[in-house]
Amino acid sequence: ANASLPGTFFYSPAKKKGRRKMKRTKWIAIAIIAIILLTAAGCGAKKAHPVIGVVQLAEHIALDQSFEGFQKALEDHDMLDKLEIDYQNAQGDINNLSTIADRFVSRKVGMILAIASDSAQSVANKTDEIPILGTAITSYTVAGLVESDEHPGGNVTGTSDMNPVAAQIALIKELLPEAEVIGLVYNSGEDNSVLQIKIAKEAIEDLGLEWREITVTNTNDVPQAVQSIVTKCDALYIPTDNTMSSAMAQVHGVTSESKTPTICGESAQVLQGGLVSMGINYFDLGYKTGIMALEVLKGKMPSELSIQYADKSDEVVINGFVAEEIGFSIPDKFQDAVIWPED
């Protein structure tokens, strides 16, 4: 009567209770092991690096060199590998600048490097807490970024690329003594360009020369604007204007045909087809900005750091290829200034 039938099992409360206890013990053990592993992983994990958000207005040599110099300063002081660099390029689009600024604020980056005035204005409009260092900005006061160069007063400071405009105009007179009318091309929407052109006009008039001007709003306007102005002048002056710098290939395409000498606000424009410049070195300017960043990383506030300027701004650079193209005879005095840019 007590014999088991094939396929039949008997229910045992004691056995079931034992199985439950074994399962509980098993899962408790797994949980303990998991906690130990997670704790060990946490102890061995690397501390997150401070984040520097970098916003660059557009791609052109001067702005690229500024960023390269900034990184070099951090590298030389053994800091580059201790930081996370979140680099963003707006590709010349103001709307992109706003999106990038929102990204940095949302991410709560520790510092922002803003390359060019529009970049700095965009991020400054989004935060008054995150330290902002600018570079490749001509005038921080004109751009409305600081109270004064000596006492910035807020969360923005940096380095200025103010070039020796009056000396550059004087260089035109020295290199082209027969020139009577100087053409001016710039983006009237860039505050720093407007400032430089104001200085240029005064310098031109002081030398007893005349000026003609034409403005652009974007790079698409540049070829037609240059074609128009070269028929009305003996030489062309282009300031450190981001729009014009991004379109130097188009400028060169026109001036090489018209044989018009182009005097540029900075040497990177000469590398891209301008004739001559007496300007600053943007790599060095970016390097100086990197040194300022190290001060901020040590705890200094931007308001404690005055606006810095380039150490040298009187180096003459002449593009030898362009001189040959337009039939310009380089004076003996400037032979050492000739460069032959690689393609």
PyMOL commands that set and color helices and strands:
alter all, ss='L'
color gray80, all
select helices_A, chain A and resi 13-44+61-76+80-82+94-107+117-124+165-175+191-206+219-232+242-246+248-258+267-271+282-297+302-304+320-326+332-337
alter helices_A, ss='H'
color red, helices_A
select strands_A, chain A and resi 51-56+84-89+111-115+132-137+156-160+181-187+210-216+235-238+262-264+276-279+308-309+315-319+338-339
alter strands_A, ss='S'
color yellow, strands_A
deselect
rebuild
show_as cartoon
